Amino acid sequence: MNQGGDNNYYNQDYHNNGYGRQNLYYNQPQPPLQPVQPQPPRNGNQGGSFLLGLLLGVILTTLIAGITAAGVKIYDLVKEKDAKQVNVGSNGAESVLNEDTEKKLSTIEEVIDEYYYKDEDIDTDLMIEGMYSGMVDALGDPYSVYYTAEEWNQLMQETEGIYYGIGAYISLDPTTGLGKINGVIPDTPAQEAGLRENDLIYLIDGESSQGLDLSEIVARVKGEEGTTVHLTIYREGETDYLEIDVERRKIESPTVNYEMYDNGIGYIQITEFDDVTTDQFTEALAVIKGSKAKGLILDLRGNPGGSLPVVVDIARMILPKGLIVYTEDKYGERDEYTCDGEYELDIPLVVLVNGNSASASEILAGAIKDYGKGTLIGTTTFGKGIVQRVMPLSDGTALKLTISAYYTPNGNNIHGVGIEPDIVCEFDSDAYYEEEVDNQLQRAIQEIQKMTK
């Protein structure tokens, strides 16, 4: 699932900016050249209305009644926590499921059945799924999502770092609601076709990406090996849209890349925090240390986030003894993740970050900054300081809900703000694409050299 930058769907907390549709983020590209017309919800006119969201409770009751033992535990846990604090709405109702909503649902169904004109039969299954989606959409939280069984199966497929796609990390641009290229994997069709980081995907095979959630965008970009996807791209600085055909191929993408430079400086890039990342990072760090590196550059640019346990494990290979991150839920309950300091990094460290460094990346960067363990270079990070948890249901569907906020060791919540680098260094895209010079990396090397003199 590397193509989406969104393959971290576990039965645990995780941090990922794959659903980064928020306000107040820095370093975002300008809107497309022409106004982008909003698209209808993903399930047609049944997908996102607040009314249908309210009516979902009626059908959800039936679903919960049939949940397996594991599913009951998930549901009971949520209900037990909800029982501690009941928020009564302005209409005095404690639940969306009541006699009035059930009656209104029945009335709407009768009216549709009697009057709705369409050449083909009404897809009742689609209407039901639309109500499920509607209830979650009505929360107004872009990070909380309802997944159909098909969507959930697709997201949970075991890829082991191999999939069929174009070789690009994709996120959602918060300013425009369009898909955005978060990064391009070397030696892949995306790189060969000339796609670049921060390219906005205006159209996919002639259809707008606006109004779709990330999983839908990724699903439309991915496809069978050997087929082609046509992307209409907005790129800042261009006078018109770019029309790019990209062939889908088998993509093998490690989450960690590393090398040693001639001047004794080690370099490790983490593209995302996935299950395999801990072992890959451990190997990379061992090679860097074994090569007697004088300093280390940790590149988190374009890293959309990932698994909380994974980023905590990696932080324990870098940080001194103390708090790494803590979370607080709606009831003020706090979970702390700590480091014993046994494997604290003992060489100078520089961390590269940018506006696409998000969530789990910000946990690591924030802790490093709070402890003064390294110097952050680049631009302000994305600013996602909340945690989601995926809760599978017994019928094969699932809910992903925002459950808490996270805080850096110094108690900072960076949601909607991001982390300011110690040294601001804007990326020079012209130098990179025309001369193959990474000015941010060069600045990091210079800084390490100052530290090691």
C-alpha positions, 0 to 999 in steps of 0.5 A: 500500500505504499502508493497511498502513503496510507498502509497503516491500518492496524487494530491499534493507534496510528498516526498518518496524514493520509487523510490530511484534509485540515485547515491551517497547514503550512507550505501548501501549494497554491490552488489549481489554475481554474476553480475546482467544482465540488464532486458529489459524495462517494456514494452518490446522493446517499453518501454524506448527508447529515440526515442520513448520518443521523438515521444510521443508528437504526441499521447499526443496531442490527449490525451490532447484534450480530457482531462476533465475540471479538467485535463485541469487545470492541463495541463494549469498550467504546460504550463503556467509555461513552457511559462516563460522559454523555453529551446531550444534544440541543434537542435533548436526545442522548442518541441518534437512534430514537423513535423520531429518526426511525419514523423519518427513515421509514417515511423517506424510504416510502417516498423514495419507493413511491416517487423516485424515477430511475431507469434501473432498480434502486440499489438498497445495499448502496443506500444502507452503506451510504447511511453508515458512511453518513453517520461518520461523515457527519462528525465533520472529522476528515480522519474518521472514516467508515470502510465497506467490506470491499474497501477494508479488504483492499486496505488490509491486503498483505502486500509485504512492500509489493503492489501494483501501481505507479510508485508514488506516495499520495496524500490529500491536499488540505487546501484543495481537497485534491490528491497530492503526490507526497513523494516519488519512489526512485526507478518507478513509473512515477519517476519515469513519467516525470511526476514530482512531489507536491503535484496535485492530481486534478483528474484521474482518467478524466474524473476529478479527485476532489470529494474522494477520500484517500483510499478511493484516490489510491484505488483509482490510481492503482490497477492491474500490471501493464495498464495505464492511468492518465493523470491531469496534474496541476504543478505550481509554476506551470501555466497549464495542467500537465497531461501525464500517462503512467504505466502501472507496474509491480512496485517494490518499496523499502521504507528505509534507505541508507548510505554512507558519504565519503566524509564519514556522514551517515544518511538514513531516509524513512519513507513511512513507519510500517511494520517492516520499518523497525527491522529495516531501520535497525539494520541501517543504523547498525551499518552506519554505526559499524562504518564509524560515522561521525554524524547522522542525517535522518531524512523524514521529508515526505514521510506521511506517518504510520504506526505508533508502536513502530515510531516509538521503537525507532525513537528508543534507538535515538533518544535519552531516557524519558518520555517519547510521546503521550496521548490524552483521550476525551476523558483525560486518560493519558497513555505514556510511551517512554524510552530507557535511554539504553541505546541513545545515539551518541553522534551528532544528528540532523533531521530533515523535515518539510510540509509533508512530514506528518504525524508519526514523523512529527512524533519523532521529530518533536521528541528529538527537538524537545530533548535537543538531541538533534537539529531540525532543518527544512520547513514547518511540518504538516501539523497532525497531532491526533490519533486514530484507531481502526475498529473492525466489525464482524460483517467485514466493515470497519470504522476508523475514528479519532480517539485522542490527541498526542503531545511531545515530551514538553507537552506541545500539541502540534495539531494544525500548527506543525513543528518549526525547524531549527534552521529554515531551509526552503527546498530549491526544486529548480536545482533539484530537478534541473541540476540534481542538487538537493539543497536541503541535504547539502545544508544538513551535511554542512551542519553535521560538518560544523558539529564534528570539527 
